[in-house]
Amino acid sequence: MKLQETINKYFNRENIIDSISKYQLYYQIGLVHVALKSTEDLDETYKKLDKLNLQINPQKVFESVYEIIVHMSNEDNFEEVFEKQLRLISLVQMLDDFINANKDIKDAKSFSDTIYEEIKNNKLFNEQMQQQFDNDYETVVSNWKLSITDAIATEIQGVVSEIFKK
């Protein structure tokens, strides 16, 4: 598949909603896990998450999808690579956001390095987290379907196509 065709495929409304939903779930589920590791107390974790109020940035999601396509669309198993890279990027972004927003972490560099290694080696997102992901996926998709209309999806695809042409 040519690069422009891949961009068109991954930036149609259905796939935009799918990608942003997955990114959000990886980010949020990973965030709870990392916050709990940093506090080691469930009540403190919820207080911290409420205080930090970290959210995904849809523009970063679209940029990530674009970068994955540009750099990896020639892979034979691109769809599998895409899924793994989307998870990796969303978890790394979550970790960066968490570390930058949370000034209370003792030895933040060591904590961050340890979590990053878990992410990089595909050890952070465990089976229980995957079950949570699977349970919440349809709900998150439904929410994004209300926000991302055909017109918005077309606009996003146009912006991405213009970037590709540069």
N, C-alpha and C positions, 0 to 999 in steps of 0.2 A: 504494500500500500504506500502510495506517495505521501510525503510529509503533509501537504495541504489537505489531502483526503483524511489523514489521521487527525489533523487539527479539526476539520469539519465534523468528524465522527465524535470526538471527545468534547467538542464544544456545542453539540446540539442540546436542546433543553433537557432531555432525559439524562444524558450523561453529565451535564453540568450539575444537575440535582443529585445524581448518584455520587459524583466526586466530592461535592461540598458536604454532603451528608456523611460520607465515610470519613473525610478529613475531620469534621466536627466530632464524630464519635471517637476516633482514635485520640484526638486532642483531649477531649473531656474525660474519657475513661483513663487515659494515661495520666492526666492531671491529678485526678483523685488518688491514684496509686502513688505518684511521686510526692504529693502533699502528705499522704499518710506516712510514707517513708521518712519524710523530713521531720514530722512531729511525733510519730509513733503513738499517737493518741487520736482516736476517732473524733471526739468532740472538738479537740483543737484543730483537727484537719478541716472540719466543716466551718469552723469560725474563720480559719485562715483563707479558705476558698471563697467564702462570702466576702471577706475584706478585700481580697485581691481582685475578685470579679473578672477573671481572665476570660476572654472570648476569642474566637477565631476572627481573622480578618479575611473576608471573602476575596479581596484583591490578591492577597498572598496565596490563597488557594488556587486561583486562576493562573497566577504566575508560576506556581509549582507544577500544575498540570501541563502548562506550556513547556516548561523546562524539561520535564520528563519526556514529553513527546519529541522535542527537538533533539535531545541527547540519546534517547534510547529506542526510538520508533523502529529502528532497523533490526532490533533483536528478534530472533525467531519466535520467542515466547513473550512477545511484548505485553499482552494483557496481564500475564502473571507478573512480569517485571513492573508494570505500571502499578498494580496493586501494592506490591512490596515497597516501591519507592514512595507512593502516596502515604503509606503508613509511616515509613521512616521519616519523611519530611515533616509530617504533621507532629510526630512525637518529638523530633528535634526542635521544632518551633515551639511546642508546648514547654519543653525543658528550658529553652532560652527565655521565654516569656516568664516562666515561674521564677527562675533564678534572678532575672532583672527586676522583677516586681517585689521579690521577697528578700528583704534586707536582714531578716532574722536567722537565716541559715548559718549555722556554725560551719566553718571550713567549706564555704560554698564551692570553691574550685574542686576540691576532692569529691564532694557530693555530686557535683555536675559531671565530672569526669567518669565517676562510677556509673551513673545513670546513662550517660552517653554510650558507654561501652555496652551496657545491657541493650540499649536501643539498636546500636550498630550490629550487634551479634544476634539480633532477633530473640532476645531473652526477656525483654521487659513485658511485652504484650502476651500474657499467658492465656491458658485455656479458659479460665474463669472470666477474664476480660473479654475474650472472644465471644463467650456466651452472652455477656452483657451487651456487646456490640450487636450480636444477632437479634437479641430481644428488643433492642431499641431502634434498630435500623428503619423499620417501616414508619414509626412515629416521626423520626427525624426527617425522613423523605417527605412525609405528608406536610410537615411544617414548611419545608423549603419549596414545595409545590405551590404553596400559597404566595410565596414571595417572588419566585422566578417565573415570570410569564414568558410566553413565546417571544414577545417583543424584547424583553430584557435579554433573553438567551440570544436572540439575533444580534442585539447590540454588542453583547460580550464577544460573540463569534467574530463580528466585524472588527472590533478593536484588536483581538488576537491576530486575525488575518493581516491587519495593517502592520502590526509589530513584526510578523513573519516576513513581510515584503521588504522591510528595512534592511 
